[in-house]
């Protein structure tokens, strides 16, 4: 092969670089100039690693050049080229070596294609793969087929014209796969948002008719015109309405945490002693209060009372008969800590990581208090919204929930409280 033969490379729609035995550029075609911005006269006599490679790949390319293949064998590799303007372009190359009759190297001919978009698509697909559903899995399978086909393309890169055409076909398949993946992700997100919004709307719309039912039944009871049988039936209706109201309240809190971006808080100067006493009175159960030291701070008293009530109510429900639930509050440094404990069956270690998950009640299939297994989840979200922590331990039959609250509550939610406290 002579330098006059190099003109044939200008008609090829692929990258062609001819190096001498020292790795210096003898020729490169117009495709190389279009890609990098360097004309042939600017690069002739220079080595690729002197100007066209990223720093972290220079040694790898030099090592590959030092281990040139045997005559007649082609070798392939991928790396970035740096353009004249500093952009990085991903290239895939095959090497072929021509030799003089005495066996010494005459030229190293590099033929390749630029696949920057394929590289970016590869990285983008890997980043989103874990978040996609069944349709995204199918897209990933299709892309893997495309990647394997691209590997085959690298091995056959000596047929440069056919390789260019095939690469274009594969690029179109990848773009179609990414489009389907994006559509799948949008569909999944829309479904989740609709579900959460539906729960919130349902909860709001159910509260009004339930309130009307309760008001009508309580009015009949207060009039005293019902016989004993009808009065008991009316009391059952009131009890059922209360249970349904608690369920709706829990659903609204779940929607608030999942769809509303967290719990909106209205911090005001509060005394934890008053909050704990109010919760104990409302629960009407055997609860031992231990309140020590300064328990004042800036909190949302209603939300904090809800969190304490959820945990204490859960402790009462699962305590051994005849054993008290202990609610202890005391200052620790600049924070206030509330510990709520009871005696009962020890919670299995395998269930502890899921104790604060929604709709989780361990082995119990039905709650006599009308909750949906959301109380502990809601309590933790309230505490987290105020910058606090909520943890639990269960050892030797004693289960303890530890709530740590900063005295100055800094709510994380950006939604106005009026949107949820209607």
Secondary structure, DSSP 8 states (H G I E B T S, - for coil): --GGGGGGGGGSSSEEEEE-TTSBEEEE-HHHHHHHS--HHHHTT-BGGGTTB-GGGHHHHHHHHHT---TT--EEEEEEEE-TTS-EEEEEEEEEEEE-TTS-EEEEEEEEEE-HHHHHHHHHHHHHGGG--HHHHHHHHHHHHHHHHHHHHHHTTTSHHHHHHHHHHHHHHHHHHHHHHHHHHHHHHHHHHHHHHHHHHHHHHHHHHHHHHHHHHHHHHHHT-S-HHHHHHHHHHHHHHHHHHHHHHHHHHHHHHHTSSS-----EEEEHHHHHHHHHHHHTS-EEEEE-S--EEEE-HHHHHHHHHHHHHHHHHHS-TT--EEEEEEEETTEEEEEEEEESS---HHHHTTTTSTT--TT-S--TT---S-HHHHHHHHHHHTT-EEEEEEETTEEEEEEEEESB------S-GGGT--
